[in-house]
Amino acid sequence: MGIQMKGSGRLETVSELVIKAKEGDTAAFSELYQQIYKDMYRYAYYMLENRQEAEDMVSDTVIEVYQGIRKLRGNEKFRAWVFKILSNKCRARRKQLTKKYLSLDDESVNRNLKTVNEYEKEQDLKHAFEELTSEERDLVSMAVFGGYKSWEIGELMNMKAATVRSKISRAFAKMQKRMEVQL
């Protein structure tokens, strides 16, 4: 996972890159970032449903990770650590945006909505996702957008891998049922 080709033909692991980044090697940090930024953006975009918000959360996360990389224990857990920070930031931002949205008056909300039919078509999957519990959304997002394996998610969430697989399966079933009801 996460290797870099060196001129000598030697490959560096994520752990080796993290060690260098902890020592202040910006090229090593840049390589680590290059390996995960697309997944970070996809995760943030799906959680926040807005390109600019997703970019902001990724940027904020990268800054926090860069400033705090020396605190990381378990160098091989870099990706999981980054996604945990990103997940927390996205959840906090969703709360802020929800409060802001709920405080708008009906007229301003209506101005910003698409036609009802277009809106409904685009929102079916999002609504099904939003009906999941916070834990289910995190598990599904980590698996789908973060590309995590069940054992990796289990380590992050303090669960057994089998429990993670079971909860993800139930979450997908719940989403599918919601989608069928809407059709």
C-alpha positions as CSV (number, residue, x, y, z in Angstrom):
1,M,0.0,0.0,0.0
2,G,1.3,3.4,-1.0
3,I,4.7,3.0,-2.5
4,Q,7.0,5.4,-4.3
5,M,9.6,4.6,-6.9
6,K,13.1,6.0,-6.2
7,G,15.8,6.6,-8.7
8,S,17.8,3.7,-7.3
9,G,14.8,1.4,-7.8
10,R,14.1,1.2,-4.1
11,L,10.5,1.4,-3.0
12,E,9.4,3.4,0.0
13,T,6.4,2.3,2.1
14,V,3.9,4.5,3.6
15,S,5.6,4.0,7.0
16,E,8.9,5.2,5.6
17,L,7.3,8.2,4.0
18,V,5.6,9.1,7.3
19,I,8.8,8.8,9.1
20,K,10.4,11.3,6.7
21,A,7.4,13.6,6.8
22,K,7.6,13.6,10.6
23,E,11.2,14.8,10.2
24,G,10.1,17.7,8.1
25,D,10.5,16.2,4.6
26,T,7.9,18.1,2.5
27,A,8.5,15.9,-0.5
28,A,7.6,12.8,1.5
29,F,4.4,14.5,2.8
30,S,3.5,15.6,-0.7
31,E,3.8,11.9,-1.9
32,L,1.6,10.8,1.0
33,Y,-1.0,13.4,0.0
34,Q,-0.8,12.5,-3.7
35,Q,-1.7,8.9,-2.7
36,I,-5.0,9.9,-1.0
37,Y,-6.2,13.3,-2.1
38,K,-8.7,11.9,-4.7
39,D,-10.3,9.6,-2.1
40,M,-10.4,12.4,0.4
41,Y,-12.2,14.7,-2.0
42,R,-14.7,12.0,-3.1
43,Y,-15.5,11.3,0.6
44,A,-15.9,15.0,1.5
45,Y,-18.0,15.7,-1.6
46,Y,-20.4,12.9,-0.9
47,M,-20.7,13.9,2.7
48,L,-21.2,17.6,2.0
49,E,-22.8,17.6,-1.5
50,N,-20.9,20.7,-2.5
51,R,-17.7,21.0,-4.5
52,Q,-16.4,24.1,-2.7
53,E,-17.2,22.7,0.8
54,A,-15.5,19.5,-0.1
55,E,-12.4,21.3,-1.3
56,D,-12.3,23.4,1.9
57,M,-12.6,20.4,4.2
58,V,-9.8,18.6,2.3
59,S,-7.6,21.7,2.6
60,D,-8.4,22.1,6.3
61,T,-7.6,18.4,6.9
62,V,-4.3,18.5,5.0
63,I,-3.2,21.5,7.0
64,E,-4.1,19.8,10.3
65,V,-2.4,16.6,9.2
66,Y,0.7,18.4,8.1
67,Q,0.9,20.3,11.4
68,G,0.1,17.3,13.6
69,I,1.9,14.4,11.7
70,R,4.5,14.1,14.5
71,K,1.6,13.0,16.8
72,L,0.7,10.1,14.6
73,R,1.4,6.8,16.3
74,G,1.5,3.8,14.1
75,N,3.0,5.1,10.9
76,E,1.2,2.5,8.8
77,K,-2.2,3.9,10.0
78,F,-1.6,7.3,8.2
79,R,-4.5,6.8,5.8
80,A,-7.0,5.8,8.5
81,W,-5.8,8.8,10.7
82,V,-6.3,11.2,7.8
83,F,-9.8,9.9,7.1
84,K,-10.8,10.1,10.7
85,I,-9.8,13.8,10.8
86,L,-11.6,14.4,7.5
87,S,-14.7,12.5,8.7
88,N,-14.9,14.6,11.9
89,K,-14.5,17.8,10.0
90,C,-17.2,16.9,7.5
91,R,-19.6,15.9,10.2
92,A,-19.1,19.2,12.0
93,R,-19.5,21.1,8.8
94,R,-22.7,19.2,7.9
95,K,-24.1,20.3,11.3
96,Q,-23.2,23.9,10.6
97,L,-24.8,23.8,7.1
98,T,-27.9,22.1,8.4
99,K,-28.4,24.8,11.0
100,K,-27.8,27.5,8.4
101,Y,-30.3,25.9,6.0
102,L,-33.0,25.5,8.6
103,S,-32.7,29.1,9.5
104,L,-33.5,30.3,6.0
105,D,-37.0,31.5,5.3
106,D,-39.2,29.6,2.8
107,E,-38.8,32.2,0.0
108,S,-35.0,32.0,0.0
109,V,-35.1,28.2,0.1
110,N,-37.5,28.1,-2.9
111,R,-35.3,30.4,-4.9
112,N,-32.4,28.0,-4.5
113,L,-34.2,24.7,-5.3
114,K,-34.4,23.2,-8.7
115,T,-37.8,22.2,-10.1
116,V,-39.5,19.6,-8.0
117,N,-39.0,16.7,-10.5
118,E,-35.3,17.4,-11.0
119,Y,-34.7,17.8,-7.3
120,E,-36.5,14.5,-6.5
121,K,-34.5,12.6,-9.1
122,E,-31.2,13.9,-7.8
123,Q,-32.0,13.5,-4.2
124,D,-33.4,9.9,-3.9
125,L,-30.0,8.4,-3.2
126,K,-29.0,11.2,-1.0
127,H,-32.1,10.9,1.1
128,A,-31.6,7.2,1.4
129,F,-28.1,7.9,2.6
130,E,-29.2,10.6,5.0
131,E,-31.7,8.2,6.6
132,L,-28.9,6.0,7.8
133,T,-27.6,6.6,11.3
134,S,-24.4,8.6,11.7
135,E,-22.5,5.4,12.3
136,E,-24.0,3.7,9.2
137,R,-23.1,6.8,7.1
138,D,-19.5,6.7,8.4
139,L,-19.2,3.0,7.7
140,V,-20.6,3.2,4.2
141,S,-18.5,6.3,3.4
142,M,-15.3,4.8,4.6
143,A,-15.9,1.6,2.6
144,V,-17.2,3.2,-0.6
145,F,-15.3,6.5,-0.7
146,G,-12.3,5.8,1.5
147,G,-11.7,2.4,0.0
148,Y,-11.2,0.9,3.4
149,K,-11.4,-2.8,4.1
150,S,-13.7,-4.0,6.9
151,W,-10.7,-4.8,9.2
152,E,-9.3,-1.3,8.7
153,I,-12.7,0.3,9.5
154,G,-13.0,-2.1,12.5
155,E,-9.7,-0.7,13.8
156,L,-10.8,2.9,13.4
157,M,-14.3,2.3,14.9
158,N,-13.3,-0.2,17.6
159,M,-15.4,-3.0,16.1
160,K,-14.7,-6.5,14.8
161,A,-14.4,-6.8,11.0
162,A,-17.4,-9.1,10.9
163,T,-19.5,-6.6,12.7
164,V,-18.4,-3.9,10.2
165,R,-19.4,-6.1,7.3
166,S,-22.7,-6.9,8.9
167,K,-23.5,-3.2,9.6
168,I,-22.5,-2.1,6.1
169,S,-24.7,-4.8,4.6
170,R,-27.7,-3.7,6.7
171,A,-27.1,-0.1,5.8
172,F,-27.1,-0.9,2.1
173,A,-30.3,-3.0,2.5
174,K,-31.9,0.0,4.3
175,M,-30.9,2.3,1.5
176,Q,-32.2,-0.1,-1.1
177,K,-35.5,-0.4,0.7
178,R,-35.8,3.4,0.8
179,M,-35.0,3.6,-2.9
180,E,-37.7,1.0,-3.8
181,V,-40.3,2.8,-1.7
182,Q,-39.6,6.0,-3.6
183,L,-40.0,4.4,-7.0
